[in-house]
């Protein structure tokens, strides 16, 4: 029996069917090729509800955000960490600073099996892809 190898990060996110705003944002920012590259990358993927809340906070429509490639790229690359970091690798982390692809740092904490990134909670962990891993979070991380 051969083990199924999952697709790359983009393919896995698309096939999940739960990240249409994230996929549209990655496409608008021109980051598809990066997230299909060898990696590995760890992606913190906000839920649709998280994007809706962030747009409200920013006072933007989805279309306005997608049109602002500079802001969009800064926000998206703030959700990507070089390397494959599984939830189990974070046991005991206390406000651990982690550099993102954006260049800014996020803060990761693990307590009693729950992982938080800045103020966002990881709601689904360890969705494996051929070139990394996706962790679903309940807030959009803003680097500003």
Buried (B, 14 or more C-beta within 10 A) or exposed (E): EEEEEBBBBBBBBBEBEBBEBBBBBBEBBEBBEBBBEEBBBBBBBBBEEBBBBBBEEBEBEBEEBBEBEEBBBBBBBBBBBBEBBEBEBBEEBEEEEBEBBBEBBBBBBBEEEEBBBBEBEBBBBBBBBBBBBBBBBBBBBBBE
